[in-house]
């Protein structure tokens, strides 16, 4: 079955409907276009973290903030690495000019 990204609201509705037990899980999965494995993964996330467990793929706000900070630092490191390379090439260029 092709992967489908459920919104947080749809994931919550799916899990709550499954926990009620009124509709078979296979029918719910078909209705929402997900596999039963996806349902059980979402159910386990919900049980582990409540409603917040389904938001942001089970990641807390703190984890999301830390991931964003890591991304920012990686970008800064990339810029600084590029600056160092440019400075090295500039230094090589001028050192060759001075030797002539």
N, C-alpha and C positions, 0 to 999 in steps of 0.2 A: 504494500500500500504506500503511495507517495506520502512524503512527510508534509504535514500541515502545521503551520504555526498558529496556535490558538491564542486568542487574546486572554488576558488575565481573567476577565469576566466569564468567557466561555469555559476556561479551564476550571474555574470555581463551580460553574453550573454543572459541568460534566461530573466532577468529583462528588458534589453534593447529591446529584441524581443517582449516581452509582451507590453511594452510601445509604441512600434511602431504600434501595433494593426493590423498588416498584417496577423497574424496567431492567431486563437482562443487560449485562455489561456489553455483550456483543452488539446489541441493538443500539445502545448509547454510542458506542465507538463508531458504528456505521453512520449514525446521525451526525456526529461531530467530525467525521472523516479522519479518525485516528485509529491506530492499532490498539489492541488490548494491552500490549506491553507499555504503550504510552500512557494509557489510563492508569495502570498500576503504578507507574513511575510518578505520575501526578498525584495519585492518591497517597503514596508514601511521603511525597514532599509536603502535602497538606497535613497529614497526620504529624509529621515531624515539626512543622513550623506554622501550622494554622493557615490562615489566609495569606500571611506574609510569605509562607513557604512556596506559594504558587507565583508570587510576583518576582520579577527579575530572575527567573530560573532558579528560585530557591536561595538567591543571594541576598544578604542583608544590605541595608543602606551603607553600612560601614565598609563592607567588602567592595561594593560598587565604587565608593569614594576612593578606596585604596587602589583599585584597578585603574581608575581614572588618573590618579596621581602617578602611578607607575608609567602609564602611557605618556604623560606629560614629561616625566623625567627621561624616558627613553628618547623622546623627540629632542629634548635639550641636549642630551648626550650626542645624538647624531649631528646636531648643529655644531657643537664644539669640536667634534671629530673632523668635520669638514673644514672648520676654521684652521685647525692645526695643519691639515694637509695643504691648505692654501698658503699658510705662512711658511711651511717648509719649502714649497715650490718657489715662493717669492725669494726666500733666503738663498736658495740654490741659484736662482737666476742672477741676483745681484752679486753673489760671491764670484760667479763666473765673469761678470762684467768688470769687476774690480781687478781681477787677475790679468785681464788683457791689457 
